[in-house]
Amino acid sequence: MIFLFQRPPNRAFTAFYKASKADDSNGEVEPIDTWEEEDEAEPEVGDGGDGGGVALQNCAWGEKVLSISQEVLLEFGEDMKLYAFKTSPRGYIYVRLDKLSNEYGCPSMEEIESFSRQYKKKLDEIGESGEIPDDLALEVSSPGVERLLKVPDDLLRFKEMPMVVSYLEDTNARSQEKTGVYFLDSVDTESECCVWKLADVRENRDPEAKGRPMSRKQKDARLKLPYAMIKRVNFYISY
């Protein structure tokens, strides 16, 4: 049995299980009474969570379970990738799947469940051989709207969506960080710069304009930023 939970707005679908020797008796997975929640720290690129990437945290079995997940993922074709993978010394595995054809990169509940079952089966088989612990806990989910977008790799992929861009005004060490809501206008890979245009959203409108759209000057304005000056990019979500 794999338990699925809806967890908006961060991760659309999540599957939890804890494998154990008791699974052999009926093929089911026991509910987890206490679950180690991921740290609520500010996401960073490569943190294995909202920042994507791989973070094994010195787990001796980390490379092996990562390799197994990649083998299972091959069965889902080119449309499904690992967005993030993290292991915990307490025996937890966190996997976030990225579906390239989905607007936000979110697989369906059925796809997450299917991956979870196949991954569980492989973990059980390897666990019986003693190569990895046989009581690992697993969480499989979608990246969710809080994901950090990679610069420049993710920018063109999500070009049609407004993004929250945090950046430095200049290369000075004391430069203050600024944040705005933009659409990507273009990317210049040779100069490693990208150009942004203001998104016509509430945050960019004059509060005294009583709902009127942005001015022509705002619409024509462009912001050119070197990759190195971009600190963080997220999806813009209007609540």
C-alpha positions as CSV (number, residue, x, y, z in Angstrom):
1,M,0.0,0.0,0.0
2,I,1.3,3.5,-0.9
3,F,-0.3,6.5,0.7
4,L,-0.9,9.6,-1.4
5,F,-1.5,13.0,-0.1
6,Q,-2.3,16.3,-1.7
7,R,0.0,19.0,-0.5
8,P,-0.7,22.4,-2.2
9,P,0.8,24.7,-3.2
10,N,4.3,23.3,-3.0
11,R,4.1,19.7,-4.1
12,A,1.0,18.6,-5.9
13,F,1.2,14.8,-5.1
14,T,3.3,13.0,-2.6
15,A,3.8,9.2,-2.0
16,F,5.2,8.0,1.3
17,Y,6.3,4.6,2.4
18,K,8.7,2.8,4.7
19,A,10.1,-0.4,3.5
20,S,10.8,-3.2,6.0
21,K,11.2,-6.9,6.2
22,A,7.5,-7.1,7.2
23,D,6.6,-6.1,3.7
24,D,7.4,-9.6,2.5
25,S,4.3,-11.0,4.2
26,N,1.6,-9.2,2.3
27,G,3.3,-7.0,-0.2
28,E,2.1,-3.9,1.5
29,V,3.9,-0.9,3.0
30,E,3.2,0.0,6.6
31,P,2.0,3.6,7.4
32,I,4.7,5.8,8.8
33,D,3.8,7.0,12.3
34,T,6.4,9.7,12.5
35,W,7.9,11.3,9.4
36,E,11.1,13.3,9.3
37,E,10.1,16.5,7.7
38,E,12.6,18.2,5.4
39,D,14.3,21.3,6.7
40,E,12.4,24.6,6.2
41,A,15.6,26.5,5.4
42,E,15.7,29.0,2.5
43,P,16.1,26.9,-0.7
44,E,19.5,27.0,-2.5
45,V,20.4,25.6,-5.9
46,G,21.6,22.0,-5.5
47,D,20.1,21.5,-2.0
48,G,18.2,18.3,-3.1
49,G,14.9,20.0,-2.2
50,D,13.2,23.1,-3.7
51,G,16.6,24.0,-5.1
52,G,16.9,20.8,-7.1
53,G,20.0,18.7,-7.6
54,V,21.4,15.9,-5.5
55,A,22.3,16.1,-1.8
56,L,23.4,12.7,-0.3
57,Q,24.6,14.2,3.0
58,N,27.4,11.7,3.5
59,C,25.1,8.6,3.5
60,A,27.2,5.6,2.7
61,W,24.2,4.1,0.8
62,G,23.3,7.3,-1.0
63,E,25.1,6.7,-4.3
64,K,23.5,3.3,-4.6
65,V,19.9,4.4,-4.0
66,L,20.5,7.3,-6.4
67,S,21.7,4.9,-9.1
68,I,18.6,2.7,-8.5
69,S,16.3,5.7,-8.9
70,Q,17.9,6.6,-12.2
71,E,17.5,3.0,-13.5
72,V,13.8,3.1,-12.6
73,L,13.4,6.5,-14.2
74,L,14.6,5.1,-17.6
75,E,11.4,3.1,-17.8
76,F,9.4,6.4,-17.9
77,G,11.0,7.8,-21.1
78,E,12.6,11.1,-21.9
79,D,9.6,13.2,-20.6
80,M,10.4,12.4,-16.9
81,K,13.6,13.5,-15.1
82,L,14.9,13.8,-11.6
83,Y,14.5,17.4,-10.3
84,A,15.8,16.7,-6.9
85,F,17.2,13.8,-4.9
86,K,18.2,13.8,-1.2
87,T,19.1,11.2,1.4
88,S,19.1,11.6,5.2
89,P,21.4,9.9,7.7
90,R,18.3,8.8,9.5
91,G,17.3,6.6,6.6
92,Y,15.0,8.8,4.5
93,I,15.0,9.2,0.7
94,Y,13.4,12.3,-0.9
95,V,12.7,12.2,-4.7
96,R,11.1,15.0,-6.7
97,L,10.2,14.1,-10.3
98,D,10.1,16.7,-13.1
99,K,7.7,16.1,-16.0
100,L,9.1,18.1,-18.9
101,S,5.8,18.4,-20.8
102,N,3.8,19.7,-17.8
103,E,3.3,23.4,-17.4
104,Y,4.9,23.4,-14.0
105,G,6.9,20.2,-14.3
106,C,4.5,18.2,-12.2
107,P,3.8,14.5,-12.9
108,S,0.3,13.1,-12.3
109,M,-0.6,11.3,-9.1
110,E,-0.7,8.0,-11.1
111,E,2.9,8.6,-12.5
112,I,4.2,9.3,-9.0
113,E,2.5,6.2,-7.6
114,S,3.9,4.1,-10.5
115,F,7.4,5.3,-10.0
116,S,7.1,4.8,-6.2
117,R,6.0,1.2,-6.6
118,Q,8.7,0.3,-9.0
119,Y,11.4,2.1,-7.0
120,K,10.2,0.4,-3.8
121,K,10.4,-3.0,-5.5
122,K,14.0,-2.4,-6.5
123,L,15.0,-1.0,-3.1
124,D,13.5,-4.2,-1.5
125,E,15.5,-6.4,-3.8
126,I,18.8,-4.6,-3.1
127,G,18.0,-4.4,0.6
128,E,17.7,-8.1,0.9
129,S,21.3,-8.5,-0.4
130,G,22.6,-6.2,2.3
131,E,23.9,-3.5,-0.1
132,I,21.6,-0.9,1.4
133,P,19.6,-0.7,4.7
134,D,16.3,-2.7,4.4
135,D,14.2,-0.1,6.4
136,L,14.6,3.0,4.3
137,A,11.7,5.5,4.2
138,L,10.8,7.2,0.9
139,E,9.0,10.3,-0.2
140,V,8.3,10.8,-3.9
141,S,6.7,14.1,-5.1
142,S,6.6,16.7,-7.8
143,P,8.8,19.8,-7.6
144,G,5.9,22.1,-7.0
145,V,5.6,25.8,-7.7
146,E,8.2,26.8,-5.0
147,R,11.0,25.2,-7.1
148,L,14.0,27.3,-7.9
149,L,14.5,27.7,-11.6
150,K,18.0,27.1,-13.0
151,V,19.7,29.9,-14.8
152,P,19.9,29.7,-17.7
153,D,18.6,26.1,-18.3
154,D,15.0,26.5,-17.1
155,L,14.4,30.1,-18.4
156,L,13.6,29.3,-22.0
157,R,11.5,26.3,-20.9
158,F,9.2,28.5,-18.8
159,K,9.5,31.6,-21.0
160,E,5.7,32.0,-21.3
161,M,5.2,32.2,-17.5
162,P,5.8,35.2,-15.2
163,M,8.8,34.7,-12.8
164,V,9.9,36.3,-9.6
165,V,13.5,37.4,-10.2
166,S,15.8,38.4,-7.3
167,Y,19.0,40.0,-8.5
168,L,21.9,42.4,-7.6
169,E,21.9,45.8,-9.2
170,D,25.7,45.7,-9.8
171,T,28.7,43.5,-9.0
172,N,29.6,45.6,-5.9
173,A,29.8,43.4,-2.8
174,R,27.5,45.8,-0.9
175,S,24.9,45.9,-3.7
176,Q,21.4,45.4,-2.4
177,E,19.2,42.6,-3.7
178,K,16.1,43.6,-5.6
179,T,13.1,41.6,-6.6
180,G,10.6,42.0,-9.4
181,V,8.1,40.0,-11.5
182,Y,9.2,39.6,-15.1
183,F,8.8,37.6,-18.3
184,L,11.9,36.4,-20.0
185,D,12.6,38.4,-23.2
186,S,15.7,36.8,-24.5
187,V,18.9,34.9,-23.5
188,D,22.4,35.5,-24.9
189,T,24.4,32.4,-24.1
190,E,27.6,34.0,-25.5
191,S,27.6,37.0,-23.2
192,E,25.9,34.9,-20.4
193,C,23.2,37.5,-20.0
194,C,19.4,37.5,-20.1
195,V,16.9,40.3,-20.8
196,W,13.7,40.7,-18.9
197,K,10.5,42.6,-19.4
198,L,8.0,43.6,-16.7
199,A,5.0,41.3,-16.3
200,D,1.6,43.0,-16.2
201,V,0.7,41.9,-12.7
202,R,-0.6,43.7,-9.6
203,E,2.9,44.1,-8.1
204,N,4.1,46.1,-11.1
205,R,1.1,48.4,-11.4
206,D,0.7,51.8,-9.8
207,P,-1.5,51.3,-6.7
208,E,-3.2,54.6,-7.5
209,A,-4.1,53.6,-11.1
210,K,-7.2,51.8,-10.0
211,G,-6.7,48.6,-11.9
212,R,-5.4,50.1,-15.1
213,P,-2.6,48.1,-16.9
214,M,1.0,49.2,-16.9
215,S,2.1,52.3,-18.8
216,R,3.7,52.1,-22.2
217,K,7.0,53.1,-20.6
218,Q,6.8,50.1,-18.3
219,K,5.9,47.8,-21.1
220,D,8.9,48.9,-23.2
221,A,11.4,48.8,-20.4
222,R,14.0,46.0,-20.4
223,L,16.3,44.8,-17.7
224,K,19.6,43.1,-18.8
225,L,21.3,40.9,-16.2
226,P,24.4,38.8,-16.3
227,Y,23.8,35.3,-15.0
228,A,26.1,36.0,-12.1
229,M,23.9,38.8,-10.8
230,I,20.8,36.7,-10.6
231,K,20.4,35.3,-7.2
232,R,17.1,33.4,-7.5
233,V,14.3,32.8,-9.9
234,N,10.9,31.3,-9.0
235,F,7.5,31.0,-10.6
236,Y,5.1,33.9,-9.9
237,I,1.9,32.6,-8.4
238,S,-1.0,35.0,-7.9
239,Y,-3.3,34.2,-4.9
